[in-house]
Amino acid sequence: MKSAAKTEVTTALTTGARALNSAALRQIDLEVQPVTYRLIRSQRRTIAIHIRPTGIEARAPHRASIAQVEGFMRQKQHWILERLADMQEIRPFQWESGARLPLLGTEVSLVDAPEKTGIVLENNALLIGKPGRGRQHEWRARVIKWLRTQALLLYSERAAQLAEQLDVVMPEVNLSNAVARWGSCTRHHCGYRVRLHWKLYLLPSHLIDYVITHELAHIRELNHSARFWSVVAQVCPDYAMLRRELNRLGRGLPIL
């Protein structure tokens, strides 16, 4: 499943190979606005646009011409400019006491708690105890580690419950730090492996359930056919609305 935190528009469902052979900076006028983008060619089958904090990436097959790439970008120019505007509103998270971090759809305040050891969540406050030297760098590493631990516990619990609802085998559940996907499901030895982005833990729990359901449905249907969506609908009949909400809230997550 594609992640809205790192947004992608693609001409097909396939993502192509990840190996990159070349990258070049180019410029294009979108709505009379000059925009710089990085052209990356690889062994993929489609043209895709990624909007990242570092700028625009156009990913294309080796056979695609510049005219085809930029023609596709002009088709998507309204979307590109809107996403760029969204990105400009998002600032890197400030790891300091009083900063507010989204957590399961609510906001918690980071609190310096030197009298405590470790990290404790109490009454919408994330109490950060010792050690605390080098606060910005130290807090970031420690809080993200805590988030990943909590996320894996929750994902595993929900995956077990949702797998039973869908009548599918329980997969191996791992965390992901993927650039452009909230989750993935792959065959693994004699079973399946589901990987879920740890940042999902920042979003409301019903969206976490939707992403897990989406990946578990791939155990029945390794595609995005009508049959696949009928499986998703067994647990999430309003999956289209949930997908839109995931895209909207995902774009607004802080840069951690």
N, C-alpha and C positions, 0 to 999 in steps of 0.2 A: 504494500500500500504506500502511495506517495505521501511524503511529508509536506505539510504546508509551511512548516518552519523554514524549509529550504525548498522553494517552489519550483515546479517544473511544468512546462507545457510541452506536449509531445504529439507528433502526428500519428502515433499508434501506441498500443499498450506495451510493446516491447521496449526495454531500456537499453539494449545493446551491450557491447563489451565495455568494461571499465578501463582497459588499458588505453593510455593516451600516447599518441605518436607525435603530436605537434600542437602548438598553441601560439596564436598570433593576435595582437591587438589590432582592431579595426574600428572604424567610425561609420555611423549611419545616421541619417536624419530621420527622426520619427516625429511626425506632426511638426515639422520645421525645427525640431529641437535636436541638436547634435548629441549623439549618445555613443560612448565608447563601449565596445564589447570585446570579449576574448573568444576567438574562434578555435575550437578544439575538435580535431578530427580523430576518429577512432573506428574500430571494426563494429560499428553499430548499423542499424538498418533505418533509423529515423532521424529527423531533425528535432532537437529539443532545446528549449530555452530555460536556463536556470537563473533565478534572481537571488544573489547572495549578498551578504554585507560588504563583500569586497568588489561587487559590481556584477555585470551581466556576463553570462557564459552562453555561447551558442555552440551546441555539440552536434556534429554532423558526420555522416558517412564520408569516406574518402571520395566517393564518386559524386557527391553533391557539389554543384557549382556555387560560387559566391552569390550569383543572382538568385539561385534557389533558396539559399540560406537567408538572404536579406529580404527576399519576397515573403518568406514565411514570417520573418520578424515584423514586417509591415502589416501582415494580416493580424498579428497579435499586438500591434503597437499600443492600443489603448490599455490592454492588460499589463504590458511591460511598464508603461509609465505610471500606472496606478500602483503597481507593486514597488517600484522605485520610490514613490512618494511614501508608501507605507514603511519601507525600510528606513527612510530618513527620520521617521518619527521614533524609531526604536533605538535606544542607547544601551551601551554595555552596562550590565548590572553592577551596581556599586556595593561591594562587600563590606558593609559597615553597620554598626548598631543602629537600629531604626529602619533600615531598608526593608521593603516589603516584597516578599517572594511568593508567587502563586504556588499553591500546593493543593492538589486534588480539587481545583476549581475555586478555592478560597485563597485569601491572602494571609500570610503569616509574617510577623515582624522578626527580624533577626535581633537577638538580645545578647549582649556581652554578659556572660555569667561566670566570672572567674572562680566563684565558689563551687562550681560544679565541675565534673569531669565528663568529657564526651559531649554529645548532642542530645537534647531532650525536647520533644514537642509538648508544650503545655499551654492550653487555652489560647490558641492562635499565636503563640510565641515560640520561636525556635531558639531555645536557650543553648548558647554555644559556650561550653566550659573550657577548661584547660586542655591542651596547651593553646596559647593565644598569641604568641609572638609573631611578628610579621603579618599582622591581621589580614590585610587584603588577600595576600597570596595564600596564607594558611587557611583562612576561613573558606575560600573558594574550594580548595582541594578537599577539605574535610566535609563541607556540606554536600558537595557533589558525590563523594563517597557514601555519605549517609543516604542521600536520595537514591542512589543506585541500589543500595542494600534494601531499602524499603520498597522500591519499585519491584525488584525481583520477587520479594515475598508476596506482594499483592498480585502481581501478574500470574505467578504460579498457582495461587489460591483460586483466582478467578478463572484461569484456564481450565483447571480441574472441574470446576462447577459448570462452566459453559460447554466443555467437551461432553459432559454427561448429558446436558440438555440437547446437544446436537447429535448425540449417539455416535461420536467419533473417538478414536483412540487418543489417549492423553499423549501429547507430544513432549519432547524435551523443550524446555523454555529457557531461553538465554536473553541477555540484554544486547541491545544494538546501539551503535553510535553512528548509524548510517547518515549520509549527507542528505538524501532525498527521499527517505521512506520511513513511515512510522512503524512498519512491521513487514515481515516476510515469512513465508512458509516453504520449506524445502524437504525433499525426501532425505532421510539420514539413516544409512545402514538399513535396518529392518523396520524403521519407523519414520517419524517426522520430527523436524526441528522448527520451532517457531521462535523468531527473534523479534523483540519489541524494543523500541527506542525508550531509553530511560526517561527522556523528557516528557513522555506521556504522563508521568506521575505528577506533572504540574497542572494537568488538565482535569476537568470534572470526571468523576468515576464512570458516568454513563458513556463517555467518549472512549475511555479505556476499554470498557466492555465491548463497544462497537468494533474497535480495532482488533481485539482478541477474537471476537466472533468472525470478523472478516478473514483472519488468518486461519482459524480453525476450519472454516468452510472450505478452504482450499484442500483440506484432507479428503473431502468428498469430491470436489471439482477443482482441478489444478488449472483454472482458467477464469475468465470473467463473463461467462455465458449466462443466459437467462436461468439455467439450472443452478449456477453458482449463487446468483442473487436470491433465488427462492430458498436456498439453504440459509443465507444470511437473514432473510426475512422471518425465519422460524423464531429467532431470538430478537431481531431488530426490525420489526415491520416498517418502521419509519427511517430506514437506513439512508435514504436520500437526504433527508433533513439533517441527520447526524453527520453525514459526510460534509455537508455545507458548513455546519457548525464547527467541525474539526478544522476545516480549511480556514475559517474566519479566526477562530481562537488561536490556532497554531501560528498564524502570521504575527500575532501580537505578543508572543512569548518573549521574555527578555533574553538578551544575548549573554549567556553564562560563560 
